[in-house]
Amino acid sequence: MANKIKTAQKQNDKSEELNFALGKENYILLIIGFAIIIIGFILMSGGKAEDPAVFSEEIFNFRRITLAPLVVLFGFIIEIFAIMKKPKSEKTLNEE
């Protein structure tokens, strides 16, 4: 009888340890969103003038002013979606 109780307690402990706040798919989406944000910030970089006394028009090109902020915004939208998405339950995963 005591062995059955200990075994049941061990199984409960294991199931409690494996419960994460989000599912595997959510974490994958979080990583993808984070990578897209990093790409957006990389697109924003550059445009430095060779001579600090001379103004460079390179900082006002389409990539740095329009494209990069949109890419970063898209990455944040993916992050919000990844956090808000309801993970599939274990029963649904086992049935498929």
N, CA and C atoms as an extended XYZ file, in Angstrom:
288
Properties=species:S:1:pos:R:3:atomname:S:1:resname:S:1:resid:I:1 pbc="F F F"
N         0.828       -1.191        0.000 N   MET     1
C         0.000        0.000        0.000 CA  MET     1
C         0.874        1.257        0.000 C   MET     1
N         1.919        1.275        0.804 N   ALA     2
C         2.810        2.425        0.881 CA  ALA     2
C         3.554        2.612       -0.442 C   ALA     2
N         3.891        1.483       -1.110 N   ASN     3
C         4.582        1.568       -2.401 CA  ASN     3
C         3.684        2.206       -3.460 C   ASN     3
N         2.386        1.878       -3.425 N   LYS     4
C         1.459        2.452       -4.395 CA  LYS     4
C         1.330        3.954       -4.184 C   LYS     4
N         1.322        4.389       -2.949 N   ILE     5
C         1.214        5.819       -2.654 CA  ILE     5
C         2.469        6.543       -3.127 C   ILE     5
N         3.643        5.968       -2.872 N   LYS     6
C         4.894        6.587       -3.301 CA  LYS     6
C         4.965        6.658       -4.825 C   LYS     6
N         4.526        5.602       -5.499 N   THR     7
C         4.534        5.593       -6.959 CA  THR     7
C         3.591        6.656       -7.506 C   THR     7
N         2.421        6.769       -6.915 N   ALA     8
C         1.451        7.786       -7.350 CA  ALA     8
C         2.006        9.191       -7.121 C   ALA     8
N         2.699        9.385       -6.008 N   GLN     9
C         3.279       10.698       -5.723 CA  GLN     9
C         4.385       11.031       -6.731 C   GLN     9
N         5.191       10.037       -7.093 N   LYS    10
C         6.253       10.267       -8.074 CA  LYS    10
C         5.658       10.628       -9.426 C   LYS    10
N         4.586        9.951       -9.823 N   GLN    11
C         3.947       10.259      -11.099 CA  GLN    11
C         3.358       11.667      -11.075 C   GLN    11
N         2.764       12.059       -9.971 N   ASN    12
C         2.218       13.413       -9.856 CA  ASN    12
C         3.321       14.455       -9.915 C   ASN    12
N         4.458       14.169       -9.268 N   ASP    13
C         5.586       15.097       -9.287 CA  ASP    13
C         6.118       15.267      -10.708 C   ASP    13
N         6.223       14.166      -11.455 N   LYS    14
C         6.721       14.238      -12.827 CA  LYS    14
C         5.771       15.034      -13.704 C   LYS    14
N         4.476       14.818      -13.565 N   SER    15
C         3.524       15.539      -14.398 CA  SER    15
C         3.506       17.026      -14.051 C   SER    15
N         3.740       17.367      -12.792 N   GLU    16
C         3.792       18.777      -12.404 CA  GLU    16
C         5.047       19.447      -12.938 C   GLU    16
N         6.150       18.723      -12.998 N   GLU    17
C         7.389       19.295      -13.493 CA  GLU    17
C         7.324       19.570      -14.990 C   GLU    17
N         6.595       18.772      -15.738 N   LEU    18
C         6.560       18.902      -17.185 CA  LEU    18
C         5.546       19.916      -17.684 C   LEU    18
N         4.739       20.480      -16.816 N   ASN    19
C         3.748       21.465      -17.231 CA  ASN    19
C         4.397       22.833      -17.382 C   ASN    19
N         4.468       23.303      -18.627 N   PHE    20
C         4.991       24.631      -18.907 CA  PHE    20
C         3.822       25.586      -19.120 C   PHE    20
N         4.093       26.863      -19.012 N   ALA    21
C         3.040       27.855      -19.190 CA  ALA    21
C         2.537       27.871      -20.627 C   ALA    21
N         3.430       27.623      -21.576 N   LEU    22
C         3.077       27.627      -22.982 CA  LEU    22
C         3.441       26.277      -23.598 C   LEU    22
N         2.868       25.998      -24.744 N   GLY    23
C         3.162       24.756      -25.435 CA  GLY    23
C         4.394       24.882      -26.313 C   GLY    23
N         4.794       23.775      -26.903 N   LYS    24
C         5.984       23.746      -27.753 CA  LYS    24
C         5.819       24.676      -28.951 C   LYS    24
N         4.633       24.673      -29.543 N   GLU    25
C         4.367       25.528      -30.701 CA  GLU    25
C         4.484       27.004      -30.326 C   GLU    25
N         4.056       27.358      -29.125 N   ASN    26
C         4.160       28.751      -28.665 CA  ASN    26
C         5.619       29.179      -28.552 C   ASN    26
N         6.455       28.299      -28.010 N   TYR    27
C         7.867       28.648      -27.866 CA  TYR    27
C         8.550       28.771      -29.219 C   TYR    27
N         8.159       27.934      -30.167 N   ILE    28
C         8.722       28.039      -31.515 CA  ILE    28
C         8.328       29.383      -32.141 C   ILE    28
N         7.067       29.768      -31.986 N   LEU    29
C         6.623       31.063      -32.506 CA  LEU    29
C         7.343       32.220      -31.816 C   LEU    29
N         7.613       32.093      -30.516 N   LEU    30
C         8.360       33.136      -29.805 CA  LEU    30
C         9.767       33.289      -30.373 C   LEU    30
N        10.413       32.179      -30.669 N   ILE    31
C        11.764       32.224      -31.234 CA  ILE    31
C        11.740       32.851      -32.624 C   ILE    31
N        10.743       32.478      -33.439 N   ILE    32
C        10.618       33.052      -34.779 CA  ILE    32
C        10.380       34.562      -34.693 C   ILE    32
N         9.494       34.985      -33.800 N   GLY    33
C         9.229       36.416      -33.634 CA  GLY    33
C        10.465       37.173      -33.190 C   GLY    33
N        11.220       36.584      -32.263 N   PHE    34
C        12.441       37.230      -31.786 CA  PHE    34
C        13.463       37.356      -32.917 C   PHE    34
N        13.576       36.326      -33.755 N   ALA    35
C        14.509       36.378      -34.885 CA  ALA    35
C        14.097       37.467      -35.875 C   ALA    35
N        12.802       37.616      -36.119 N   ILE    36
C        12.328       38.658      -37.039 CA  ILE    36
C        12.622       40.049      -36.473 C   ILE    36
N        12.466       40.226      -35.167 N   ILE    37
C        12.794       41.513      -34.540 CA  ILE    37
C        14.280       41.826      -34.706 C   ILE    37
N        15.130       40.846      -34.491 N   ILE    38
C        16.579       41.036      -34.660 CA  ILE    38
C        16.901       41.416      -36.101 C   ILE    38
N        16.257       40.746      -37.062 N   ILE    39
C        16.476       41.080      -38.476 CA  ILE    39
C        16.072       42.528      -38.751 C   ILE    39
N        14.964       42.965      -38.163 N   GLY    40
C        14.527       44.347      -38.342 CA  GLY    40
C        15.543       45.344      -37.811 C   GLY    40
N        16.116       45.058      -36.654 N   PHE    41
C        17.121       45.975      -36.106 CA  PHE    41
C        18.404       45.951      -36.931 C   PHE    41
N        18.739       44.804      -37.494 N   ILE    42
C        19.908       44.744      -38.380 CA  ILE    42
C        19.655       45.597      -39.625 C   ILE    42
N        18.421       45.548      -40.150 N   LEU    43
C        18.081       46.372      -41.323 CA  LEU    43
C        18.169       47.861      -41.007 C   LEU    43
N        17.931       48.253      -39.760 N   MET    44
C        18.013       49.666      -39.376 CA  MET    44
C        19.448       50.166      -39.265 C   MET    44
N        20.386       49.278      -39.100 N   SER    45
C        21.768       49.706      -38.854 CA  SER    45
C        22.400       50.294      -40.110 C   SER    45
N        23.473       51.014      -39.907 N   GLY    46
C        24.225       51.589      -41.016 CA  GLY    46
C        23.881       53.046      -41.245 C   GLY    46
N        24.355       53.562      -42.381 N   GLY    47
C        24.092       54.947      -42.749 CA  GLY    47
C        25.058       55.936      -42.142 C   GLY    47
N        26.156       55.440      -41.613 N   LYS    48
C        27.129       56.321      -40.973 CA  LYS    48
C        27.942       57.061      -42.042 C   LYS    48
N        28.149       58.340      -41.815 N   ALA    49
C        28.979       59.137      -42.725 CA  ALA    49
C        30.448       58.865      -42.425 C   ALA    49
N        31.251       58.886      -43.480 N   GLU    50
C        32.683       58.642      -43.280 CA  GLU    50
C        33.346       59.804      -42.544 C   GLU    50
N        32.888       61.003      -42.832 N   ASP    51
C        33.409       62.194      -42.173 CA  ASP    51
C        32.316       62.740      -41.254 C   ASP    51
N        32.557       62.845      -39.947 N   PRO    52
C        31.510       63.319      -39.039 CA  PRO    52
C        31.062       64.753      -39.308 C   PRO    52
N        31.858       65.527      -40.009 N   ALA    53
C        31.496       66.908      -40.300 CA  ALA    53
C        30.564       67.013      -41.507 C   ALA    53
N        30.408       65.916      -42.264 N   VAL    54
C        29.590       65.933      -43.474 CA  VAL    54
C        28.311       65.155      -43.208 C   VAL    54
N        27.155       65.744      -43.590 N   PHE    55
C        25.866       65.089      -43.407 CA  PHE    55
C        25.678       64.023      -44.480 C   PHE    55
N        25.190       62.857      -44.076 N   SER    56
C        24.975       61.755      -45.011 CA  SER    56
C        23.479       61.537      -45.213 C   SER    56
N        23.031       61.505      -46.465 N   GLU    57
C        21.625       61.259      -46.800 CA  GLU    57
C        21.281       59.773      -46.727 C   GLU    57
N        22.258       58.904      -46.523 N   GLU    58
C        22.027       57.459      -46.491 CA  GLU    58
C        21.084       57.034      -45.364 C   GLU    58
N        20.986       57.816      -44.310 N   ILE    59
C        20.128       57.421      -43.194 CA  ILE    59
C        18.648       57.548      -43.531 C   ILE    59
N        18.322       58.235      -44.623 N   PHE    60
C        16.929       58.448      -44.988 CA  PHE    60
C        16.477       57.562      -46.149 C   PHE    60
N        17.050       56.388      -46.315 N   ASN    61
C        16.595       55.539      -47.408 CA  ASN    61
C        15.416       54.666      -46.976 C   ASN    61
N        14.768       54.028      -47.928 N   PHE    62
C        13.560       53.242      -47.685 CA  PHE    62
C        13.789       52.126      -46.669 C   PHE    62
N        14.926       51.468      -46.751 N   ARG    63
C        15.202       50.328      -45.865 CA  ARG    63
C        15.215       50.731      -44.391 C   ARG    63
N        15.856       51.841      -44.061 N   ARG    64
C        15.991       52.250      -42.664 CA  ARG    64
C        14.764       52.973      -42.122 C   ARG    64
N        14.047       53.690      -42.959 N   ILE    65
C        12.929       54.507      -42.498 CA  ILE    65
C        11.601       53.753      -42.536 C   ILE    65
N        11.417       52.876      -43.515 N   THR    66
C        10.110       52.236      -43.694 CA  THR    66
C        10.160       50.726      -43.468 C   THR    66
N        11.035       50.049      -44.178 N   LEU    67
C        11.056       48.588      -44.147 CA  LEU    67
C        11.427       48.030      -42.776 C   LEU    67
N        12.502       48.503      -42.201 N   ALA    68
C        12.974       47.963      -40.925 CA  ALA    68
C        11.960       48.131      -39.790 C   ALA    68
N        11.347       49.313      -39.622 N   PRO    69
C        10.336       49.417      -38.562 CA  PRO    69
C         9.126       48.505      -38.788 C   PRO    69
N         8.733       48.306      -40.039 N   LEU    70
C         7.630       47.395      -40.321 CA  LEU    70
C         7.995       45.953      -39.987 C   LEU    70
N         9.238       45.568      -40.261 N   VAL    71
C         9.704       44.218      -39.928 CA  VAL    71
C         9.705       44.032      -38.413 C   VAL    71
N        10.173       45.019      -37.673 N   VAL    72
C        10.180       44.934      -36.207 CA  VAL    72
C         8.750       44.853      -35.675 C   VAL    72
N         7.867       45.667      -36.213 N   LEU    73
C         6.466       45.637      -35.799 CA  LEU    73
C         5.846       44.266      -36.076 C   LEU    73
N         6.121       43.694      -37.227 N   PHE    74
C         5.632       42.357      -37.567 CA  PHE    74
C         6.163       41.321      -36.577 C   PHE    74
N         7.431       41.457      -36.176 N   GLY    75
C         8.006       40.553      -35.182 CA  GLY    75
C         7.295       40.655      -33.840 C   GLY    75
N         6.954       41.878      -33.413 N   PHE    76
C         6.230       42.054      -32.154 CA  PHE    76
C         4.810       41.501      -32.247 C   PHE    76
N         4.188       41.615      -33.402 N   ILE    77
C         2.848       41.027      -33.583 CA  ILE    77
C         2.915       39.512      -33.451 C   ILE    77
N         3.948       38.901      -34.021 N   ILE    78
C         4.124       37.453      -33.886 CA  ILE    78
C         4.351       37.087      -32.424 C   ILE    78
N         5.126       37.888      -31.699 N   GLU    79
C         5.369       37.630      -30.277 CA  GLU    79
C         4.057       37.665      -29.487 C   GLU    79
N         3.232       38.665      -29.734 N   ILE    80
C         1.948       38.766      -29.026 CA  ILE    80
C         1.061       37.582      -29.365 C   ILE    80
N         1.031       37.206      -30.648 N   PHE    81
C         0.237       36.048      -31.060 CA  PHE    81
C         0.738       34.778      -30.376 C   PHE    81
N         2.065       34.612      -30.296 N   ALA    82
C         2.639       33.412      -29.683 CA  ALA    82
C         2.280       33.318      -28.203 C   ALA    82
N         2.215       34.454      -27.525 N   ILE    83
C         1.878       34.445      -26.100 CA  ILE    83
C         0.385       34.198      -25.900 C   ILE    83
N        -0.435       34.788      -26.748 N   MET    84
C        -1.883       34.698      -26.571 CA  MET    84
C        -2.482       33.388      -27.102 C   MET    84
N        -1.785       32.717      -28.012 N   LYS    85
C        -2.309       31.492      -28.619 CA  LYS    85
C        -2.474       30.413      -27.560 C   LYS    85
N        -3.632       29.810      -27.540 N   LYS    86
C        -3.912       28.759      -26.561 CA  LYS    86
C        -3.203       27.474      -27.005 C   LYS    86
N        -2.357       26.917      -26.143 N   PRO    87
C        -1.671       25.681      -26.535 CA  PRO    87
C        -2.657       24.521      -26.606 C   PRO    87
N        -2.353       23.576      -27.488 N   LYS    88
C        -3.198       22.393      -27.607 CA  LYS    88
C        -3.087       21.570      -26.333 C   LYS    88
N        -4.200       20.998      -25.924 N   SER    89
C        -4.179       20.183      -24.709 CA  SER    89
C        -3.514       18.838      -25.006 C   SER    89
N        -3.059       18.168      -23.978 N   GLU    90
C        -2.397       16.885      -24.141 CA  GLU    90
C        -3.342       15.834      -24.690 C   GLU    90
N        -4.626       15.904      -24.327 N   LYS    91
C        -5.598       14.943      -24.831 CA  LYS    91
C        -5.749       15.080      -26.338 C   LYS    91
N        -5.784       16.312      -26.819 N   THR    92
C        -5.909       16.540      -28.255 CA  THR    92
C        -4.679       16.034      -28.976 C   THR    92
N        -3.500       16.232      -28.412 N   LEU    93
C        -2.269       15.769      -29.040 CA  LEU    93
C        -2.222       14.243      -29.088 C   LEU    93
N        -2.681       13.585      -28.031 N   ASN    94
C        -2.650       12.120      -27.988 CA  ASN    94
C        -3.669       11.502      -28.933 C   ASN    94
N        -4.772       12.178      -29.180 N   GLU    95
C        -5.801       11.641      -30.046 CA  GLU    95
C        -5.405       11.717      -31.507 C   GLU    95
N        -4.563       12.682      -31.896 N   GLU    96
C        -4.175       12.854      -33.300 CA  GLU    96
C        -3.191       11.853      -33.756 C   GLU    96
